[in-house]
């Protein structure tokens, strides 16, 4: 999906969205002369100082100084990056943004997505109406402490036990069988019978940050019911579990302190919301991904992992922690009692009790040291020594001397080992690690071979193009790559190209276990700067020139060695190769 839009396209979106209409959807405006005024939504004030000009199509707050056009307003109020804000406004007025540089294909793709968005909205309304007439569903939610108001806020619904009731409803709404199947809400049996994916379940609509329903989660109400406890929509044209976070559409409005809580389930989110804790999101029935981390960076400065207190929750915490520590987010971790989850804990101890837990959340280092303590008996000498050695390995990941000093003191207190000894060992282990790995750990060339910045940039650009245009991978000259990681990435990507020609990202990421490598893949895939075919060809030319120069250097070194060894025949052979290569490079240079 391209991230570049011409000035004409951007202007057409701005012109189609009257700023007064848009702003009025978020706050009360009163006309004063040729302008409109209201209380600023971006800071607390008693006197209205937020002004919107219909004539200039601009807004400005004379209190806090914010201002801009309709796009910047949506970016601020919805916490969206520029491109998503542009799409938000385009969707609001049914404008088609160019994505494929082909008007007919653009229109077809837009219509397919629009129909799926409409279908999901109609399905959500259907489920909501079913819940209103289902006493057992209402009673289940009320017993879980969920009020009627919260049910309405989240659009909770109910899927009946009937096999094809939703299918029949969607057909009456005018959707084709192909569209219904594409939604993933209806399946086809071997006998070519259509049946609903969700049956006899409480339904949770999944809403993207732009307010569009993209999928559903369904929970069984009785423990003895058949099927998994939670069932989610499959991947579709408008929905991917690796990108979406449940409740982000609500949560982004309540991030006053730049903090988001991450929990495991739908009911965790809703129970916390019911108790007044509204800055909460959940991954959608899948492991936390690097894409989720990248998305959270847009909205928050700090995330607090608040997973279940059991062993599964601990495993999920460790995986999410390893992903998030490679972001710019400050990461904290809450440890719940073993038999509790956020839902049960907030039911027992309420708003204040849960917030006390969050205020005492651990840093990543504190959490890792706590795990080490559980694995070692600190009443025994061997246990204390092993804990000390393992703790030093953890602390060597710290970058600042203040942090090293602080945590060294903590370890010293637990073990009785002198703090200065621990601090010195941490610094020594950091130095040894840097010396042993070096800058060129994954490079094929000798460590003293310097890679020009232009060549490194060309490699990155070429890889980015290949990931977004997978048909180019087969012909890619892999010998041009100096980084083993890039070679493995392209090989894995080529094995995960789907029938539609796109790379299956979830399967690709599952092949890479190193958080650093995963982060690089995410950045390449989510980089919104478009790489054209011409850019790609230019990058290949740069790589080719460097590769040929490196080959010349190797041939020259070989000639020197064979000359020293007195091997005249080999020298003659290598010299001919050198001459041919220089001639080829000269000819290529002319063209």
C-alpha positions as CSV (number, residue, x, y, z in Angstrom):
1,X,0.0,0.0,0.0
2,X,1.6,3.3,-1.1
3,X,2.2,6.0,1.5
4,X,2.7,8.8,-1.0
5,X,-0.1,11.0,-2.1
6,X,0.2,14.0,-4.4
7,X,-0.8,17.5,-3.3
8,X,-3.8,17.3,-5.5
9,X,-5.1,14.1,-3.7
10,X,-4.4,15.6,-0.3
11,X,-6.2,18.8,-1.2
12,X,-9.2,16.9,-2.6
13,X,-9.6,15.2,0.8
14,X,-9.3,18.5,2.7
15,X,-11.8,20.2,0.4
16,X,-14.3,17.3,0.8
17,X,-14.2,17.5,4.7
18,X,-15.5,20.8,6.1
19,X,-13.5,21.4,9.2
20,X,-16.5,22.8,11.2
21,X,-18.4,19.6,10.5
22,X,-15.5,17.4,11.5
23,X,-14.6,19.2,14.7
24,X,-18.3,19.4,15.7
25,X,-18.3,15.6,15.8
26,X,-15.9,15.8,18.8
27,X,-16.9,18.9,20.7
28,X,-19.6,21.6,21.0
29,X,-19.0,24.7,18.8
30,X,-20.8,28.0,19.0
31,X,-20.8,30.5,16.2
32,X,-19.3,33.9,17.0
33,X,-19.2,36.1,13.9
34,X,-17.4,34.4,11.0
35,X,-15.8,31.7,13.3
36,X,-16.8,29.0,15.8
37,X,-15.6,28.7,19.3
38,X,-15.5,25.9,22.0
39,X,-13.4,24.6,24.9
40,X,-10.2,23.1,23.6
41,X,-10.2,19.3,23.5
42,X,-6.4,19.2,23.9
43,X,-6.1,20.9,27.3
44,X,-8.3,21.7,30.3
45,X,-9.8,25.2,30.2
46,X,-12.7,27.1,31.7
47,X,-13.1,29.8,29.1
48,X,-13.5,28.7,25.4
49,X,-10.4,29.7,23.4
50,X,-10.5,27.1,20.7
51,X,-11.4,28.8,17.4
52,X,-12.4,27.2,14.1
53,X,-12.5,29.2,10.9
54,X,-15.0,28.1,8.3
55,X,-13.5,30.5,5.8
56,X,-9.9,29.5,6.2
57,X,-10.6,25.9,7.1
58,X,-8.2,26.1,10.0
59,X,-8.4,25.8,13.8
60,X,-6.3,27.4,16.5
61,X,-6.4,27.4,20.3
62,X,-5.3,30.7,21.9
63,X,-4.8,28.9,25.2
64,X,-2.4,26.0,24.4
65,X,-1.3,27.1,20.9
66,X,-2.3,24.1,18.9
67,X,-3.6,24.6,15.4
68,X,-3.8,23.3,11.9
69,X,-6.1,22.0,9.2
70,X,-8.7,19.2,9.2
71,X,-6.0,16.6,8.7
72,X,-3.8,17.7,11.7
73,X,-7.0,17.9,13.8
74,X,-7.8,14.2,13.1
75,X,-4.1,13.3,13.7
76,X,-4.3,14.9,17.1
77,X,-7.7,13.9,18.3
78,X,-7.6,10.3,16.9
79,X,-3.9,9.8,17.6
80,X,-3.3,8.8,14.0
81,X,-0.2,9.2,11.7
82,X,-0.7,11.4,8.7
83,X,-1.5,8.7,6.2
84,X,-4.1,7.0,8.4
85,X,-5.7,10.4,9.2
86,X,-5.9,11.0,5.4
87,X,-7.6,7.6,5.0
88,X,-9.9,8.3,7.9
89,X,-11.1,11.5,6.3
90,X,-11.3,9.9,2.8
91,X,-13.5,7.1,4.1
92,X,-15.7,9.6,5.9
93,X,-16.7,11.1,2.5
94,X,-16.4,7.9,0.4
95,X,-13.3,9.2,-1.5
96,X,-11.1,6.6,-3.2
97,X,-7.4,7.1,-2.5
98,X,-5.0,5.8,-5.2
99,X,-3.2,2.7,-4.1
100,X,-2.3,0.8,-7.2
101,X,-1.8,3.7,-9.7
102,X,-4.6,2.2,-11.7
103,X,-8.0,3.9,-11.5
104,X,-10.0,0.8,-12.3
105,X,-8.1,-1.5,-9.9
106,X,-8.3,1.3,-7.2
107,X,-12.1,1.4,-7.6
108,X,-12.5,-2.4,-7.5
109,X,-10.3,-2.7,-4.4
110,X,-12.0,0.1,-2.7
111,X,-15.5,-1.4,-3.4
112,X,-14.5,-4.8,-2.1
113,X,-13.2,-3.3,1.2
114,X,-16.1,-1.0,1.5
115,X,-18.6,-3.9,1.1
116,X,-16.7,-5.9,3.8
117,X,-16.8,-2.9,6.2
118,X,-20.5,-2.5,5.5
119,X,-21.1,-6.3,6.0
120,X,-19.3,-6.3,9.3
121,X,-21.3,-3.3,10.5
122,X,-24.5,-5.0,9.6
123,X,-23.4,-8.3,11.3
124,X,-22.5,-6.3,14.4
125,X,-26.0,-4.8,14.5
126,X,-27.5,-8.2,14.0
127,X,-25.5,-9.7,16.9
128,X,-26.4,-6.8,19.1
129,X,-30.1,-7.2,18.4
130,X,-29.8,-10.9,19.1
131,X,-28.3,-10.2,22.5
132,X,-31.1,-7.9,23.5
133,X,-33.6,-10.7,23.0
134,X,-31.4,-13.4,24.6
135,X,-31.9,-13.5,28.4
136,X,-29.1,-16.0,29.1
137,X,-26.6,-13.8,27.2
138,X,-27.6,-10.7,29.1
139,X,-27.6,-12.5,32.4
140,X,-24.1,-13.9,31.7
141,X,-22.7,-10.4,31.1
142,X,-24.4,-8.9,34.1
143,X,-23.1,-11.6,36.3
144,X,-19.6,-10.8,35.0
145,X,-20.2,-7.2,36.2
146,X,-20.7,-5.7,32.8
147,X,-23.4,-2.9,32.7
148,X,-25.9,-2.2,30.0
149,X,-24.0,1.0,29.2
150,X,-20.7,-0.8,28.7
151,X,-22.5,-3.5,26.6
152,X,-23.7,-0.7,24.3
153,X,-20.3,1.1,24.3
154,X,-18.5,-2.0,23.1
155,X,-21.4,-3.1,20.8
156,X,-21.4,-6.6,22.5
157,X,-23.7,-9.1,20.8
158,X,-24.8,-12.7,20.7
159,X,-24.5,-15.4,18.0
160,X,-27.5,-17.8,18.2
161,X,-27.1,-21.6,18.2
162,X,-28.6,-21.8,14.7
163,X,-26.3,-23.1,12.0
164,X,-27.0,-20.5,9.3
165,X,-29.0,-17.7,10.8
166,X,-26.4,-15.0,10.1
167,X,-25.9,-16.3,6.6
168,X,-29.6,-15.9,5.9
169,X,-29.6,-12.4,7.4
170,X,-26.7,-11.2,5.3
171,X,-28.3,-12.5,2.1
172,X,-31.4,-10.5,2.9
173,X,-29.2,-7.4,3.2
174,X,-28.1,-7.9,-0.4
175,X,-24.6,-9.3,0.1
176,X,-23.5,-11.9,-2.5
177,X,-22.4,-15.4,-1.3
178,X,-18.8,-14.5,-2.5
179,X,-18.8,-11.4,-0.2
180,X,-20.2,-13.3,2.7
181,X,-17.6,-16.1,2.4
182,X,-14.8,-13.4,2.0
183,X,-15.8,-12.0,5.4
184,X,-14.9,-15.2,7.1
185,X,-18.1,-15.1,9.1
186,X,-19.7,-18.0,7.1
187,X,-18.0,-21.3,6.1
188,X,-18.7,-23.8,3.4
189,X,-19.0,-27.6,4.2
190,X,-17.8,-30.4,2.0
191,X,-21.4,-30.8,0.9
192,X,-21.4,-27.2,-0.2
193,X,-23.7,-26.1,2.7
194,X,-23.1,-22.7,4.2
195,X,-22.9,-22.4,8.0
196,X,-22.1,-19.6,10.5
197,X,-18.6,-19.5,12.0
198,X,-19.9,-18.2,15.3
199,X,-22.7,-20.0,17.1
200,X,-23.9,-19.7,20.7
201,X,-21.3,-17.2,21.7
202,X,-21.0,-13.7,23.2
203,X,-19.7,-11.6,20.4
204,X,-17.0,-8.9,20.6
205,X,-16.8,-6.6,17.6
206,X,-13.2,-5.7,16.7
207,X,-12.9,-2.0,15.7
208,X,-9.8,-0.5,14.1
209,X,-8.5,3.0,15.1
210,X,-10.5,4.6,12.4
211,X,-13.8,3.3,13.9
212,X,-14.5,0.5,11.3
213,X,-15.5,-3.0,12.4
214,X,-13.0,-5.4,10.8
215,X,-13.7,-8.7,12.6
216,X,-15.2,-10.4,15.7
217,X,-14.2,-12.5,18.7
218,X,-16.7,-15.0,20.1
219,X,-16.7,-16.4,23.7
220,X,-18.6,-19.5,24.8
221,X,-20.8,-18.9,27.9
222,X,-20.8,-22.3,29.5
223,X,-17.7,-24.3,30.5
224,X,-19.2,-27.5,29.1
225,X,-19.9,-26.1,25.7
226,X,-18.1,-27.6,22.7
227,X,-15.4,-25.7,20.8
228,X,-12.6,-23.4,21.9
229,X,-13.3,-20.9,24.7
230,X,-12.5,-18.0,22.3
231,X,-12.9,-18.0,18.6
232,X,-11.8,-15.2,16.3
233,X,-12.4,-14.0,12.8
234,X,-9.9,-15.3,10.2
235,X,-7.5,-13.1,8.2
236,X,-9.4,-11.2,5.6
237,X,-8.9,-8.3,3.2
238,X,-9.7,-5.9,6.0
239,X,-8.5,-7.8,9.1
240,X,-5.1,-9.2,10.4
241,X,-4.6,-10.2,14.0
242,X,-1.0,-9.2,13.8
243,X,-1.9,-5.6,13.2
244,X,-5.0,-5.0,15.3
245,X,-5.3,-4.4,19.0
246,X,-8.7,-4.8,20.7
247,X,-10.0,-1.5,22.2
248,X,-7.4,0.7,20.6
249,X,-10.2,2.7,19.1
250,X,-11.5,3.6,22.7
251,X,-8.1,3.5,24.5
252,X,-6.5,6.2,22.4
253,X,-8.9,8.7,23.9
254,X,-7.8,8.0,27.5
255,X,-4.0,8.0,27.3
256,X,-3.6,11.1,29.5
257,X,-0.2,10.1,31.0
258,X,1.2,8.4,27.8
259,X,0.6,4.9,29.3
260,X,-1.2,1.9,27.8
261,X,-2.0,-1.3,29.7
262,X,-1.7,-4.5,27.6
263,X,-3.8,-7.5,28.7
264,X,-4.6,-10.9,27.2
265,X,-8.4,-11.0,26.7
266,X,-11.5,-9.2,25.7
267,X,-13.1,-9.6,29.1
268,X,-10.0,-8.2,30.8
269,X,-10.3,-5.1,28.7
270,X,-14.1,-4.7,29.3
271,X,-13.9,-5.4,33.0
272,X,-11.2,-2.8,33.5
273,X,-13.1,-0.3,31.4
274,X,-16.2,-1.0,33.5
275,X,-14.2,-0.1,36.6
276,X,-12.9,3.1,35.1
277,X,-9.5,1.9,33.7
278,X,-9.9,2.7,30.1
279,X,-6.3,2.9,28.7
280,X,-6.2,-0.8,28.0
281,X,-5.7,-3.0,24.9
282,X,-5.4,-6.7,24.1
283,X,-3.9,-8.8,21.4
284,X,-6.5,-10.7,19.4
285,X,-6.2,-14.3,20.3
286,X,-2.6,-14.5,19.1
287,X,0.9,-13.8,20.4
288,X,2.0,-10.2,20.7
289,X,3.9,-9.2,17.6
290,X,6.5,-6.7,16.6
291,X,3.9,-4.9,14.5
292,X,1.8,-4.4,17.7
293,X,4.9,-2.8,19.3
294,X,5.3,-0.5,16.3
295,X,1.7,0.6,16.4
296,X,1.8,1.3,20.2
297,X,4.8,3.6,19.7
298,X,2.4,6.0,17.8
299,X,0.2,6.4,20.9
300,X,2.1,5.9,24.1
301,X,5.4,6.5,25.8
302,X,5.0,3.6,28.3
303,X,3.3,0.2,28.2
304,X,2.5,-2.0,31.1
305,X,2.2,-5.7,30.5
306,X,-0.6,-7.1,32.7
307,X,-1.0,-10.7,31.7
308,X,-2.5,-13.6,33.6
309,X,-0.7,-14.8,36.7
310,X,-0.4,-18.4,35.5
311,X,2.5,-20.1,33.6
312,X,1.0,-19.3,30.2
313,X,0.7,-15.6,31.2
314,X,4.4,-15.6,32.3
315,X,5.4,-17.1,28.9
316,X,3.3,-14.5,27.1
317,X,4.9,-11.7,29.2
318,X,8.4,-12.8,28.4
319,X,7.7,-12.9,24.6
320,X,6.0,-9.5,24.6
321,X,8.8,-8.1,26.8
322,X,11.5,-9.2,24.4
323,X,9.6,-7.6,21.5
324,X,8.8,-4.4,23.3
325,X,12.3,-3.8,24.6
326,X,13.4,-3.2,21.0
327,X,11.0,-0.2,20.7
328,X,11.3,3.3,22.1
329,X,8.6,2.5,24.7
330,X,9.3,2.3,28.4
331,X,8.2,-1.2,29.4
332,X,6.8,-2.1,32.8
333,X,5.5,-5.5,34.0
334,X,2.7,-6.3,36.5
335,X,2.8,-9.7,38.3
336,X,-0.6,-10.9,39.2
337,X,-1.3,-13.7,41.8
338,X,-1.1,-17.1,40.2
339,X,-4.8,-17.8,40.0
340,X,-5.8,-14.2,38.9
341,X,-6.2,-12.4,35.6
342,X,-6.9,-8.7,35.3
343,X,-10.6,-9.4,35.1
344,X,-10.8,-11.3,38.4
345,X,-8.3,-9.0,40.1
346,X,-10.2,-5.8,39.4
347,X,-13.5,-7.5,40.4
348,X,-12.0,-8.3,43.8
349,X,-10.0,-5.1,44.5
350,X,-11.7,-2.5,42.3
351,X,-10.2,0.6,40.7
352,X,-7.8,1.6,43.5
353,X,-6.6,-1.9,44.1
354,X,-5.7,-2.4,40.5
355,X,-4.1,1.0,40.1
356,X,-1.9,0.2,43.2
357,X,-0.7,-2.9,41.4
358,X,0.1,-0.9,38.2
359,X,1.9,1.8,40.2
360,X,4.2,-0.9,41.6
361,X,4.9,-2.5,38.2
362,X,8.5,-3.8,37.6
363,X,11.0,-2.7,35.1
364,X,12.3,-5.3,32.7
365,X,15.5,-5.7,34.7
366,X,13.6,-6.0,37.9
367,X,11.4,-8.6,36.4
368,X,14.3,-10.7,35.0
369,X,16.1,-10.5,38.4
370,X,12.9,-11.6,40.1
371,X,12.7,-14.7,37.8
372,X,16.4,-15.5,38.6
373,X,15.6,-15.4,42.3
374,X,12.8,-17.9,41.9
375,X,15.3,-20.3,40.1
376,X,18.0,-20.0,42.8
377,X,18.0,-20.8,46.5
378,X,19.5,-17.6,48.0
379,X,19.9,-19.3,51.4
380,X,22.6,-21.4,49.9
381,X,26.1,-20.3,48.8
382,X,25.8,-22.0,45.4
383,X,22.5,-20.4,44.8
384,X,23.7,-16.9,45.6
385,X,26.8,-17.3,43.4
386,X,24.8,-18.7,40.5
387,X,22.3,-15.9,40.9
388,X,25.1,-13.3,40.9
389,X,26.7,-14.7,37.7
390,X,23.3,-14.9,35.9
391,X,22.4,-11.4,37.1
392,X,25.6,-10.0,35.6
393,X,24.6,-11.4,32.2
394,X,21.2,-9.6,32.6
395,X,22.8,-6.3,33.7
396,X,25.3,-6.2,30.8
397,X,22.4,-5.2,28.6
398,X,22.2,-1.9,30.4
399,X,23.7,1.1,28.6
400,X,24.0,3.8,31.3
401,X,26.4,3.8,34.3
402,X,23.6,5.1,36.6
403,X,21.5,2.1,35.8
404,X,24.4,-0.3,36.2
405,X,25.2,1.2,39.6
406,X,21.6,1.0,40.8
407,X,21.0,-2.6,39.8
408,X,24.4,-3.7,40.9
409,X,23.5,-2.5,44.4
410,X,20.3,-4.5,44.2
411,X,22.1,-7.7,43.3
412,X,24.7,-7.0,46.0
413,X,22.0,-6.8,48.6
414,X,20.5,-10.1,47.6
415,X,23.8,-12.0,47.4
416,X,26.2,-10.4,49.8
417,X,28.7,-9.9,47.0
418,X,30.5,-6.6,47.0
419,X,28.6,-4.0,44.8
420,X,31.8,-2.8,43.2
421,X,32.8,-6.3,42.2
422,X,29.4,-6.8,40.5
423,X,29.6,-3.4,38.7
424,X,33.1,-4.2,37.5
425,X,32.1,-7.6,36.2
426,X,29.1,-6.1,34.4
427,X,31.4,-3.5,32.6
428,X,34.0,-6.2,31.9
429,X,31.4,-8.5,30.3
430,X,30.0,-5.7,28.2
431,X,33.5,-4.9,26.9
432,X,34.3,-8.5,26.1
433,X,30.9,-8.9,24.3
434,X,31.6,-5.9,22.2
435,X,35.1,-7.1,21.3
436,X,34.0,-10.7,20.5
437,X,31.0,-9.7,18.3
438,X,32.4,-6.6,16.6
439,X,30.5,-4.6,14.1
440,X,30.7,-7.1,11.2
441,X,29.4,-10.2,13.0
442,X,27.1,-11.2,10.2
443,X,29.2,-9.9,7.3
444,X,30.9,-12.2,4.8
445,X,33.9,-9.9,4.2
446,X,36.8,-9.4,6.6
447,X,36.2,-7.3,9.7
448,X,38.4,-4.5,8.4
449,X,36.4,-4.2,5.1
450,X,34.4,-1.0,5.4
451,X,31.0,-1.0,3.8
452,X,30.1,2.4,2.2
453,X,27.0,4.0,3.6
454,X,25.6,4.3,0.1
455,X,25.9,0.5,-0.3
456,X,24.3,-0.3,3.0
457,X,21.4,2.1,2.1
458,X,21.1,0.4,-1.3
459,X,20.8,-3.0,0.3
460,X,18.1,-1.9,2.7
461,X,16.2,-0.2,-0.1
462,X,16.4,-3.2,-2.4
463,X,15.2,-5.6,0.4
464,X,12.3,-3.2,1.2
465,X,11.2,-3.2,-2.5
466,X,11.4,-7.0,-2.7
467,X,9.3,-7.5,0.4
468,X,6.6,-5.3,-1.1
469,X,7.0,-6.6,-4.6
470,X,7.8,-10.4,-4.0
471,X,7.8,-11.2,-7.7
472,X,11.2,-9.6,-7.9
473,X,12.8,-11.9,-5.3
474,X,13.4,-14.9,-7.7
475,X,15.7,-12.8,-9.9
476,X,17.4,-11.0,-7.1
477,X,21.3,-11.3,-7.2
478,X,21.8,-12.7,-3.7
479,X,25.6,-12.6,-4.1
480,X,25.4,-8.8,-3.9
481,X,24.3,-9.0,-0.2
482,X,27.0,-8.6,2.4
483,X,24.6,-9.3,5.3
484,X,23.7,-12.9,6.1
485,X,20.4,-11.8,7.7
486,X,19.2,-10.2,4.5
487,X,20.0,-13.4,2.6
488,X,18.0,-15.5,5.1
489,X,15.2,-12.9,5.0
490,X,14.9,-13.1,1.2
491,X,15.1,-16.9,1.2
492,X,12.3,-17.1,3.8
493,X,10.2,-14.6,2.0
494,X,10.4,-16.4,-1.3
495,X,9.1,-19.5,0.5
496,X,6.1,-17.7,1.9
497,X,4.6,-16.0,-1.2
498,X,0.9,-16.7,-1.3
499,X,-1.3,-17.3,-4.3
500,X,-2.2,-13.6,-4.5
501,X,1.5,-12.8,-4.9
502,X,1.9,-11.3,-1.4
503,X,4.1,-12.5,1.4
504,X,2.3,-14.2,4.4
505,X,3.8,-12.0,7.1
506,X,2.9,-14.0,10.1
507,X,4.6,-17.1,8.8
508,X,7.6,-15.1,7.8
509,X,8.0,-13.6,11.2
510,X,7.6,-17.0,12.9
511,X,10.8,-18.0,11.1
512,X,12.9,-15.4,13.0
513,X,13.2,-15.7,16.7
514,X,15.7,-12.9,17.4
515,X,13.8,-9.8,18.5
516,X,16.3,-7.6,16.8
517,X,15.8,-9.3,13.5
518,X,12.1,-9.3,13.9
519,X,12.2,-5.5,14.5
520,X,14.1,-4.9,11.3
521,X,11.5,-6.9,9.3
522,X,8.7,-4.9,10.9
523,X,10.4,-1.6,10.1
524,X,10.9,-2.6,6.5
525,X,7.3,-3.8,6.1
526,X,5.8,-0.8,7.8
527,X,8.0,1.8,6.2
528,X,5.5,4.0,4.4
529,X,8.0,5.6,2.0
530,X,7.4,4.2,-1.5
531,X,10.3,2.5,-3.3
532,X,9.7,2.7,-7.1
533,X,11.0,0.2,-9.7
534,X,13.5,2.9,-10.8
535,X,14.7,3.3,-7.2
536,X,15.2,-0.5,-7.0
537,X,17.1,-0.6,-10.2
538,X,19.4,2.2,-9.1
539,X,20.0,0.3,-5.8
540,X,21.0,-2.8,-7.8
541,X,23.4,-0.8,-9.8
542,X,25.1,0.6,-6.7
543,X,25.3,-2.9,-5.3
544,X,26.7,-4.3,-8.5
545,X,29.5,-1.7,-8.6
546,X,30.5,-2.4,-5.0
547,X,30.3,-6.2,-5.6
548,X,32.6,-5.9,-8.7
549,X,35.1,-3.7,-6.9
550,X,35.2,-6.2,-4.1
551,X,35.8,-9.0,-6.6
552,X,38.6,-6.9,-8.2
553,X,40.2,-6.5,-4.7
554,X,40.1,-10.2,-4.1
555,X,41.6,-11.0,-7.5
556,X,44.4,-8.5,-6.8
557,X,45.1,-10.1,-3.4
558,X,45.2,-13.6,-5.0
559,X,47.6,-12.4,-7.7
560,X,49.9,-11.0,-5.1
561,X,49.9,-14.3,-3.2
562,X,50.5,-16.4,-6.3
563,X,53.3,-14.1,-7.4
564,X,55.0,-14.5,-4.0
565,X,54.6,-18.2,-4.3
566,X,56.1,-18.2,-7.8
567,X,53.1,-19.7,-9.4
568,X,53.3,-18.1,-12.8
569,X,50.6,-20.1,-14.5
570,X,48.0,-19.2,-11.8
571,X,49.2,-15.5,-11.9
572,X,48.6,-15.4,-15.7
573,X,45.1,-17.0,-15.3
574,X,44.1,-14.6,-12.6
575,X,45.5,-11.6,-14.4
576,X,43.3,-12.4,-17.5
577,X,40.3,-12.6,-15.2
578,X,41.2,-9.2,-13.8
579,X,41.5,-7.7,-17.2
580,X,38.2,-9.1,-18.4
581,X,36.4,-7.9,-15.3
582,X,37.8,-4.4,-15.7
583,X,36.8,-4.4,-19.3
584,X,33.3,-5.5,-18.4
585,X,33.0,-2.7,-15.7
586,X,34.3,-0.1,-18.2
587,X,31.7,-1.2,-20.8
588,X,28.9,-1.1,-18.2
589,X,30.1,2.3,-17.2
590,X,29.6,3.6,-20.7
591,X,26.0,2.5,-20.7
